[in-house]
Amino acid sequence: MRRIGNTAIATVTVVALCSGAWLLHGGAGTHAPPQPAAAEGLPDPGEEQLTAPALPPSPPTRIRIPSIRVNAPLTGLGLTRSGSLDVPPAGDKNLAGWYEAGTTPGERGTAVVAGHVDNAEGPAVFYDLGALKKGAAIEVDRRDGSVALFTVDAVEVYAARDFPDEKVYGAARRPELRVITCGGGYSKATGYQGNVVVFAHLTGSR
């Protein structure tokens, strides 16, 4: 079982994000999205990091990642019948989702946002997620009028068969955020073969 906050989630995460519909129609990987470099991996666990006080729970409404030109509304996501994380409608390329049965972004714990890398028409909301760098800013608007400000700690890519559930979804003692899309190798037979995961933590609010 996979756990997000205190809620269990089973089987393959965000599997429906990963068909690679655009690449399937447009050629074998000629327009593949950027993948994170090894240098963007997780820092030493002992490294000092500034963390802001946790915010009270409030559903998120929008996510902005200025360095990769993301500015997208957020919709709530649940679980599919098989127990995996559902995904936003593929037809809306500028829409991301958050796991609404788990932690809200800015609250203590691990909040999860997911979005498509592409759809049949071309790049989607998180196409450039793999190009994100450590130290980049992520802003999440919340329904209570506040904005949770996160700083990127790492950007990593994992093969689906080796996806580190606890590392990505495990409970956190501070407010943390994961932003997930598809990545890794690609083939017409299987689509994308892994996931790009951004690790970030709360460093402010306004």
C-alpha distance (Angstrom), angle and dihedral (degrees) to the residues before:
residue distance angle dihedral
M1 . . .
R2 3.80 . .
R3 3.76 119.0 .
I4 3.79 127.0 -150.0
G5 3.78 108.8 -174.6
N6 3.80 103.8 -44.1
T7 3.80 95.0 -27.9
A8 3.80 123.2 94.4
I9 3.81 120.3 -130.8
A10 3.78 121.5 -173.4
T11 3.81 139.0 -156.8
V12 3.80 125.1 4.9
T13 3.78 118.8 -4.1
V14 3.81 120.8 -128.1
V15 3.80 90.1 -13.5
A16 3.79 92.1 158.4
L17 3.80 90.4 59.4
C18 3.76 91.4 65.6
S19 3.79 111.0 65.7
G20 3.80 93.6 104.1
A21 3.80 91.2 -140.6
W22 3.80 94.3 173.4
L23 3.79 94.6 48.8
L24 3.78 90.0 46.2
H25 3.79 90.6 58.4
G26 3.80 98.0 32.5
G27 3.79 104.4 47.1
A28 3.79 141.6 -72.7
G29 3.78 104.9 -55.4
T30 3.80 98.4 -46.8
H31 3.80 89.8 128.8
A32 3.81 98.3 35.2
P33 3.82 114.9 157.4
P34 3.83 120.1 -109.8
Q35 3.80 117.9 -85.4
P36 3.82 125.6 -146.9
A37 3.79 119.9 -97.9
A38 3.80 120.6 -124.1
A39 3.80 89.0 -111.0
E40 3.81 89.8 67.3
G41 3.84 92.1 62.9
L42 3.78 125.5 120.4
P43 3.83 116.6 -62.0
D44 3.78 126.5 -119.2
P45 3.85 107.3 -70.5
G46 3.79 89.4 -126.3
E47 3.79 94.7 56.2
E48 3.81 114.4 120.1
Q49 3.79 114.1 -113.8
L50 3.79 130.2 -177.8
T51 3.79 111.0 -125.3
A52 3.79 125.7 -172.7
P53 3.81 122.8 -139.3
A54 3.78 114.0 -86.8
L55 3.79 119.2 -97.2
P56 3.80 125.0 -132.1
P57 3.81 115.6 -96.8
S58 3.81 114.4 -78.5
P59 3.83 127.9 153.3
P60 3.82 114.9 -109.2
T61 3.79 120.8 -120.1
R62 3.83 105.7 -177.6
I63 3.80 141.0 14.0
R64 3.80 125.7 -150.7
I65 3.81 126.8 -172.4
P66 3.81 103.4 176.6
S67 3.81 98.3 -171.4
I68 3.82 91.8 61.8
R69 3.81 96.1 32.3
V70 3.81 97.1 -112.0
N71 3.80 116.5 157.0
A72 3.78 109.2 154.9
P73 3.79 140.5 151.0
L74 3.79 118.0 -116.9
T75 3.78 127.1 -130.5
G76 3.78 126.5 -166.8
L77 3.79 118.0 -101.0
G78 3.78 128.7 -157.7
L79 3.78 133.8 178.3
T80 3.80 128.2 -72.6
R81 3.81 122.0 -124.9
S82 3.79 88.5 -93.9
G83 3.80 91.0 55.3
S84 3.80 98.7 -108.6
L85 3.78 124.4 127.5
D86 3.78 112.6 -84.8
V87 3.81 119.9 -131.3
P88 3.81 136.9 -138.0
P89 3.83 117.5 -92.3
A90 3.80 107.4 -76.7
G91 3.80 92.8 -139.4
D92 3.83 93.0 69.2
K93 3.80 103.6 68.1
N94 3.81 94.4 -174.7
L95 3.79 98.2 55.0
A96 3.80 128.8 99.2
G97 3.78 130.0 -176.4
W98 3.79 138.7 -144.7
Y99 3.79 129.5 -150.4
E100 3.79 99.1 -107.0
A101 3.82 96.9 -169.8
G102 3.79 89.5 60.9
T103 3.80 137.3 56.0
T104 3.81 119.1 -36.5
P105 3.83 114.4 -127.1
G106 3.81 109.2 -90.5
E107 3.78 93.9 25.2
R108 3.82 119.6 109.2
G109 3.79 108.1 -85.2
T110 3.79 137.4 39.4
A111 3.80 117.3 -44.9
V112 3.80 119.8 -167.2
V113 3.83 129.7 -147.6
A114 3.81 122.4 -179.8
G115 3.78 134.7 -177.3
H116 3.78 143.2 163.5
V117 3.79 122.4 -86.4
D118 3.81 91.1 -153.5
N119 3.78 144.2 -18.2
A120 3.80 133.6 -154.7
E121 3.83 90.8 -75.0
G122 3.81 98.6 51.4
P123 3.82 141.5 -85.9
A124 3.80 117.0 7.1
V125 3.79 134.7 -158.6
F126 3.84 98.8 -64.2
Y127 3.80 99.6 33.4
D128 3.82 91.4 121.5
L129 3.80 97.0 40.0
G130 3.80 91.6 110.7
A131 3.82 89.7 60.1
L132 3.80 92.7 60.7
K133 3.81 116.3 118.2
K134 3.79 134.3 -145.7
G135 3.77 110.8 -88.5
A136 3.82 94.7 30.2
A137 3.79 117.8 139.5
I138 3.79 126.7 -115.5
E139 3.80 120.0 -170.6
V140 3.79 123.9 -163.1
D141 3.79 120.7 -168.5
R142 3.80 113.3 -146.5
R143 3.78 132.3 -154.4
D144 3.82 92.2 -115.6
G145 3.83 89.6 63.8
S146 3.79 96.3 -103.7
V147 3.81 126.1 119.9
A148 3.81 119.0 -139.2
L149 3.81 111.8 -145.7
F150 3.80 117.4 -152.3
T151 3.80 132.1 -175.3
V152 3.80 120.3 -147.5
D153 3.82 113.8 -115.9
A154 3.80 98.0 179.2
V155 3.79 145.7 -14.9
E156 3.78 115.9 -146.5
V157 3.80 138.5 170.2
Y158 3.80 123.4 -143.5
A159 3.78 132.5 -171.3
A160 3.80 110.5 -119.6
R161 3.80 91.8 -119.1
D162 3.82 91.0 54.7
F163 3.80 99.7 39.9
P164 3.85 107.4 150.4
D165 3.80 101.3 -135.9
E166 3.78 98.1 -178.4
K167 3.81 93.6 44.5
V168 3.79 92.2 52.4
Y169 3.81 102.8 33.3
G170 3.79 104.0 22.1
A171 3.80 119.8 126.6
A172 3.81 114.9 -87.8
R173 3.80 130.1 -153.5
R174 3.80 91.8 -144.9
P175 3.83 132.0 43.9
E176 3.80 107.0 -78.3
L177 3.79 135.9 171.2
R178 3.79 133.1 -153.2
V179 3.80 120.7 -163.7
I180 3.80 113.3 -166.9
T181 3.78 137.0 -171.4
C182 3.79 136.7 146.7
G183 3.77 124.9 -73.5
G184 3.75 145.8 129.7
G185 3.77 121.4 82.8
Y186 3.78 121.3 -4.0
S187 3.78 133.5 -152.1
K188 3.79 132.4 169.2
A189 3.78 89.4 -124.3
T190 3.81 97.6 54.9
G191 3.81 107.2 14.1
Y192 3.81 115.4 -140.0
Q193 3.77 112.0 -1.5
G194 3.78 99.9 -151.2
N195 3.78 148.4 5.1
V196 3.78 137.4 -93.6
V197 3.82 110.1 -138.1
V198 3.80 126.3 -167.0
F199 3.82 116.3 -156.6
A200 3.80 115.7 -157.2
H201 3.79 139.2 159.9
L202 3.81 134.8 -153.3
T203 3.80 113.9 -91.7
G204 3.79 101.4 163.5
S205 3.77 149.1 -20.6
R206 3.75 140.4 -146.6
